[in-house]
Amino acid sequence: MNLTKRARISYGIGGAPYAVKESAFTQFALLFYTQVLGLSGTATGLVLFVSLVWDAISDPLMGAWTDRFRSRWGRRHPFMAVSTIPLALGHVALFYPPQWVQTNSTALAVWLLICSLWIRTWVTVFALPHLALAAEITQDYHERSSLLGQRIGFLFFTSILLSALSMYWLFNEVDGLDGRFIADNYISYGWLSALVILVTACVCIYGTRGFVAATRIHADRMPSGQGVRGIARDFMATIGNRNFRHLLCYDLGASASYGITIALNILVWTYFWEFDATTMALLMGLPVFTAVPLALFTTEKLGKYWPKDRILKYAIFLMLVDLVWIYPLRFLDIMPENGHWLVVFLVFVQNFIFVYLFVLRNIAAYSITADLTDEHESNCGKRQEGGFYSTMAFTTKLASGLGPLYAGLVLDFIGLQEGMMPGTIAQPVLDSLIWAMLLGALPLMYMAWHFTLKVSMSKAQLQQIQATILASRASQSSTDQ
């Protein structure tokens, strides 16, 4: 039975709480703690990296727990429900450090660490069960892509639109003061983030309550073993899948490249291109209304002609090109000076392509992962949706954690310090910022593309796998009788 539009939207909106976390840490946390509060770039980057390491470690723990969990409300929904309020309050605390904390760099670093650990722990408790739910809601090859496309669409829509609207309404210039460098504006941003989390999480939990029964499975199909040994066994079982190993290597490269790019991008837009907050809001927001819908539409159309693995290969290759093409135009003096409409247009084109390809590659990768949970059951007889998605999340977060760490080191190395305003930075410093981003991001994206060439999962393969599963269940049922 095909999923209704309401079911897809109810599931998809569950990507928003994770997106709010992404917006906070990729767009604002580094700028707020370094350029506004004065914490060193190295300290900020190190703290954010440590919190991401914990985030990555906690994923397999959460995946193992949710796969084994049994309740009248299923394996996934109880975790999603209990995490909502703590996750929302964590965002308020992140952008509202007490005054006594702000006056002491050590206390400020500790506050950032505690808030980061708190937020990342609770977002894991929500997001991993939510991801695992996708493989249980539907077994159809194309419908999984459509369902996960809704999640990616809401994730990107929320992440970018929240950032764009905040830039326009909260961080815009007032009375000659750049709102991005006013601490009080971040308090409002923290409360806005909390509100978005509360609303979207509740809508998702309530809207998907009809799928609770799909998350209940017989104990024989659950992973066996408890404690650290059971978790280690789960982890080894997932990476025993050859396709999944290649997918993890792709994700390591793509996530690390993304982490570096996104951590430095807001600084590049602020200092290298000298965009004001309003322009940045437009550059963040417009692709949401153009590239994201286009990606969701073309995913469905392309899926009729190409398997998911081919879509993933092409998306990563084009992202590799998109990372670099605009900067030679500036270095060779082909582009006009900053402030010209053509500069804004070309950066929009680059960001449009980036958003479009990012959505395509994420839908393909997560949908392939859902299919691999079926392949795993076919090979091992166990359902480990949480295990597969938690292992993927482990590599994603561990790799993307390099972004803030790398960015913090870059800031200190090139000499971009607290209080420096756009238009006052020496050109060699700005050029160093671009070279640091490209030298960090490009080799990792090439690595990602290399491993996509080794991933294979077509519709015919999945149908054969699911036929094997049904035959195995029928045989087991006959034996039990």
N, C-alpha and C positions, 0 to 999 in steps of 0.2 A: 504494500500500500504506500502510495506517495505521501510524503509529508506535506502538511498544509503550510500555507504562507505564515500563519500565526505561529505554528510550531517552530519554523525556521527562525522567525524574528525573536521569539521568546528565548530560544537557545542562543542565537547570535548576540543578543544584547548582553549576555554574560561575558563577552570580551571586553566590555567597557571598564569594569573595575581594574583589570590588569592594565588597560590603556592609561588610566589615570595615574597609576604608579609609573608607567613608562614616561608619561609627560612630565611628571615631577622630577624624575631623576635624569632624564636625557636633556630636557630643555631648561630647567630652572635651578636645580640643586647646586650644580657646579658654579653657575654665575652668582647665585645668591650667597653661597658660603665663601667664595673667593673674592669677588669684586664688590660685594656689598658689606659683608661682615668681616672681611679681611683675613680669613683663614688661608694659609699658604696653599698653593696649587698642589704641591706634593702631599701635604697632609690630607687635603680633601680627597684627592685621587686615591690615596692609600686606604682611607676609611671606606670609601665607596667600593673599592675592590674587595676589601675584607668582608664587607656585608654581602657582596655578590658571591664570594666563595662559600659563605654559610648558606646563602640562598640555594646555591647549586647542590650542596651537601644535603640540605633538608628535602630536596625533591625526591630522591629515591626512598627516603623514609616515609614521606607522604604517599608516594605511589604504592609502596608495599602495604601501608595501612589501609588505604581506601580499597585496594583489591581484595583484602581479607575481611573487610568490615561487613557486619550483618546487622540489619535492623529492620523494623517495619517500614521505615522510610527509604530503604534501599542502601546502596553502597556509596552514593555520591552526595545526595542532597543535605544530609546532616552536617557535613563539613562545610558546604557552601553557606549554610544558614548561620553557623556559629562564628564564622570569620568576618561577617559583614561589618558589624559595629566596630570591632577593634581595628580593622583595616581603615575605616573612615577616620577614626580619631587619630591614628598614626600620622595621617597627612596634615592634620591641624598642628600637631606637635612639631613636625619637621620644619615648618615655616614660621613657627612662633616660639623660638627659644627664649627663655627668660632673660631679662636684662643682665643679671649677674653672670649668666653663661656667656653672653655676647662679649663681655669685657675680659674674658680669660680664654686664650687660644686653646689650652688643654681641655678646659671644660667644654668649649664649643665643639672640639673634635669628638669628645666622648658623647655629647648630646647627639651629634650627627650620626655617630656609630649606633647608639641605642635606637634612635628613631628608624634608621635604615634597617637594622636587624628586625625590629618590630614589624615594619611595613612588609618587608620581603617574606617574613615567616607567614603572616596572615594572608598575603596574596597567594602564596603557595597553597595554603589550606583551601582557598576558594578556587583557584585557577586549574589545579591539576585534576580534581574530581570533575570540574566542568569540561575540560578537554577530553577526559576518558569517556564522558557521557556520549560524545559524538559517535564513537564506535559501537555503542550499544543501541542508540536511537534508530540507526539504519544500517543495513548491510549492503546497500546498493553502491556500486562503483562510482557512478556519477553523482548520486544524491549525497554521498559523503563529501564530495568536493563542494557541492552547493551549500550544504549545511555549514561546513567549516569556512566557506566563503563568507557566509553571513557573519560568523564570529570575527574573521579578519576584517571585514568591512566595518563592523561596529568598533573594533579595536582601533583601526586607523582613523575612522571618523571621530571617535572620542578623543584619541590622543592628539591629533593634529588640530581639531576644531577647538578643543579646550585650550590648547596653547595659543591658537590664533585669536580667539575671542578674549583671552586673558591679556594678550599683547595689546589688543585694541581698547578694551574697556578698563583694565586694571593698571597696565604698565605704559600707557601712552604719555606723551609729554604734557605737562601741566605747568603753566607759568614759567616756561623756559627750563623746567627740570625734567630730565629723562626719567620716566617712571620705572625703568628697569633697575635703577640704582637707588630706589627708595625702599627701605626695609618694610615699612608699614603695608605696602602694596602686597607683599608676599603673605601677610596674615589673611587678607581677603582671598587670595588664591588658595590657601590651605583649606579654608572653610568651603569654598566652591568645590574643591576636589572631593571633600567629604560628602557633600550633598549629592554629587553625581554618583559616587560609589553606592550610597544608601539606596537611591532610587533605582538604578539599573540592576543592582544585585537582587533586590526584592522582586522586581519585574521578572527577572530570569528564573529565580527559584519558584515563584508562583506559576509562571507560564509553562514550566517544564515538569510540573508535579505529576502530570499524566504519564511520564516515562519512568516513574519510580519502579514499576513492575519489571521493566526491561533490565534494570540493574541488579535484580535479584537472580542469582544463579545457584545451581546445585553445588554443594560443598566439594564434590569430586572435581569440579571444573575450576575451583579456586586454587591459587598457589598454596603449596604446603610448606610447613616450617615457620617458626616464629623467631623473633629476636634478630640480632645482627647476622647470624648465620643464614636465616631465611631471606633477609634482605639481600645479602651477598649472592645467594643462590638465584634470586629473582634477577638481579643485575646481570649476572653471568649468562642467564638463560636468554635475556633480551639481546645481548651483544653476540650471542652465538649465531644469530641470524645474519647471514652474509650481506643481504640487502641493507639491513639496518646498520651494520658497521659502516658501510659506505655512506649511508645517509647521515650518520653521526659525524663522520669526517667532513662531509660537505657542510654540516651545520656549524662545526667548529670554525671553519674558515669564514663562512658567510656571517656568522654572528660576531666574530672578532672584528671583521672589517666594518660591519654595521656599527658596532660599539664605538670604534674609533671615529668613524665618520660623523655619527650623530652627536657625540660628545663635543667635537670640535666645530661642528657646523654652525651652531648658534654664535660662536665667537667669530667664525669666518664671515657670517652675514653682518654681524655687528661692526667688526673692525676692518675687514678686508674690503667688503662691498659697501660698507657704511650705510646700511639700511636703517631707517628709523623704525619705531615699534609698529606704526601703522602699516608700512610696507611689509615688514616681516609677518604681520598678521595675515595680510593678503597672500603672501607666498606660502604660508602654512595652510591657510584655509581653502584657497581655490582648488588645489589638487584633490581635496576631499570630495568636492562636488563634481569633479571632472574625471580624474584618474581612477579613483576607487570604484565608482559605478561602471566605468569602462572596463576595468579589470574583472569585476564580477560578471559582467555581460560576456566578455570574451573568454573567460574561463569555461563557461558553459558551452560556448560555440566551439572553441578550440578542442574541448574534450570529446567532441563528436569525431574529430579527425586525428587527434594526437593523443597518445597515452600521457598520463601524468608525468612520467619520468622525462619525456621529451620536452614538455612545457617547462619543467624545472631546469633542464640543460640550457634552453634558449634564454630563459629569464636571467640566469646567472651570467651568461656570456655578455648579454646586453648591459647588465648592471656594471660589469667590469669596464665597458666602454664609457658608460655614462658618468662614472666617477671622475674621469680625467678630461673629457673633451673641452670643457669650458675654459680651463685655466691657461692653455697655450694661447687662446685668443687674447687674454689680458697681457701675458708675458711678452707676446709679439706685437703689442700695441695695436691690435686689430679692433678691439672693443673701444668704445668711447670712454670718457672719464666717468667716475661714479656720479650718480645723480641723473644720468641720461636714462630715458625710458627704455632704450634698447638693453641696457645692463639688467634692469629689472625683468624684462621679457625673457632674456636668455637664461637667467637664473630660475625663472619660473619654469621654462622648458626643461631644464635639468631636473628640477624637483618633481615636475609632473612625471617625467620618465622614471625617476627613482621610485616614486610612490606606486605607479602602475606596476612596475616590475617586482617591487617588494611584495605587493599583494599577491601577484601571480605566483611567485616562488613560495610564499608561505602557504597558500592554499594547497599547492601541489605537494609540498613536503609533509604537511600535517595530514592530508588525505592519504598519501602513501603510507604514513605511519599507521593510520586506522586499518588499512588493508593488511599491513604486516602483523597486526594483532590476530587476524584470521589465519595468516600463514603460520604463526606461532602455535595457535591451537591445533592446527592440522598436524604440525610436527610433534607437539609435546602434550596436547590434550588439556592445556590450561589456558584460562582467559587472564591476560595481564595487561589490560588497557592502561591502567595506572602505571604499571611498570615501564611500558614502552614510552608513554608520554613524559613520565618523570625522568627517564634516562635522556630523552631528547631535551627536556628542560634543563637537565644537569649540564649538558654540553653547551646549550644556548647561553645560559647565565654565566657559566665559568668563562666562556670565550668573550661574551659581551662585557664582562667585568674588566677586561683589559682596556676598554675604552676610557672610562673615567681615570684609571691609573695612568694610562699613557698620556691622556690629555693634561692631567695635573703636572706630570713631569715636563711636558712640552711647554706649558705656561711658564714654569720657573726657568726652563732652559733658554727660551727665546727672550725672556725678560718682559712678559706681559703682566703688569703688576696691578694691584688694587688702585682704583681711582682713575686709571687711564681712560680717556674718553675717545670715541671715534673721531678720526681726523687729526689726532695728535701723535699717532704712532709712526715711527720711522719705517720707511718702505722695506728695508732689509728684515725687520722684525715680522712684518706682514707676509713677506715672501717665505720666510722660514716657517710660518704657521701653515701655509699651503703645502710646502714640501714635506713637512712633518706629517700632515694628514695623508698625503698621497703615498709616501714611503711606508706608512703604517698600514694603510687600507688595501692597496692594490695587490701586493703579494698574497694576502690572505684571501681575497676574492678569487684570484687565479686558482688557489688551492681548492676552494669550494667548487669551482667549475670543473676541475679535474676529476673530483670524486662523483659529481653528478653523472659523468659518463659511464660509471660503473653500476648505477642504480637501475633496476628493471622491475616494473609492475604494471602490466597491461590488464585490460578488462577480461581477456580470455584467461590470463593467469589467475585472477581473483575468482572467476567462476569455477575453475577447476579446483581451487583450494576449498571453496565453500561447498562444492559437491563432495569432496573428501570428508569434510567435517560432518555433513549431514549423514553420510554413509556410516561414519564412525559412531555417531550418536544413535542411529537406528540399530546398529549391531550391539551397542552397549545396552540399549533398552530391551532388545530381545533376550540378551543374556540375563539381565536382571529379572525378567519375567520367568 
